[in-house]
Amino acid sequence: MNTPLRNLLALTTLCLAASFDIHAEQTGTPRRLLAADDSTRRLAIVSPDGSLEWEMKVGAIHDASVLPNGNVLLQQGWTRIVEVTPDKKTVWEYDAAKMNGNEGKRVEVHAFQRLDNGLTMIAESGPARIIEVDNAGKIQREIKLKVDHPNAHSDTRLVRKIANGNYLVAHESDGFVREYDPTGKIVWDYEVPLFGKTRKGGHGPEAFGNSVFSAIRLPNGNTLIGGGNGHCVLEVTPQKEIVWKVEQNDLSGITLAWVTRLERLPNGNTLIGNCHAGPENPQFIEVTPAKKVVWTWKDFKNFGNSTPVQAVLGAK
């Protein structure tokens, strides 16, 4: 190999190494967090120093949580939900494709939640229902969902049972957030606006739509919505007035793409999951009400461009 070519390769290697290093970092006060990425097939608990204190191989994944007992509730593919101990022993599982009338049907699960009473809530796209099952997998409650554009892959994204006992459902295909009471009655809904823009398919920064990913109910009664490929965060009153909004390019130096999970912190700041935005952008962001970025997490060493699960955890 001639010297100029050798030097060029060495320079390229150094540049790649430098680029790789800046892709695993936190700005602001470091945090411990849970993250999952289906492109790298990894679910992990990340220490504040960036090391992985626990990890598990996964496939398709849109939801996961660390339970109060220290176990992790996660999915392995679109139908199988498992609870595993810190040493990765499976202590509970449920396969939506094989149970409670779903045999032979198209079904996908994109959200699940361990409830305070020990039951597990599961949202089933395809059958278009929410079920609560006991440890044996027996249905204790079933809620039928309204779906205008049926699709087993996108009837729902994140779904949560909220403090009033109702269910807040992000209907991705419909572009709607709907709140159902325990009888299945819709008691509130909100259609995510397109804001006069034209739809453009996909998940990245170049896409656009109202394929909503998440919604949470705030203590003040408002609803915080993760706009999916609308690249936005919306805070909406019960009267459906937008009182706070973060758009794609509102955050200095950051481009939002597929906005996934959200959390409103006690200090009034908001955590934003930013998926499919490319290695130039963080995957998890904290912003103040004035839209100042005070913390970010980005790790393209252990995770990739498809990281829809992000959650801040307490200290170990």
Secondary structure, 3 states (H helix, E strand, C coil): CCHHHHHHHHHHHHHHHHHHHCCEEEECCCCEEEEEECCCCEEEEECCCCCEEEEEECCCCCCEEECCCCCEEEEECCCEEEEECCCCCEEEEEECCCCCCCCCCCCEEEEEEECCCCCEEEEEECCCEEEEECCCCCEEEEEECCCCCCCCCCCCCCEEECCCCCEEEEECCCCEEEEECCCCCEEEEEECCCCCCCCECCCCCCCECCCCCEEEECCCCCEEEECECCCCEEEECCCCCEEEEECCCCCCCCCCCEEEEEEECCCCCEEEEEECCCCCCCCEEEECCCCCEEEEEEECCCCCCCCCEEEEECCC
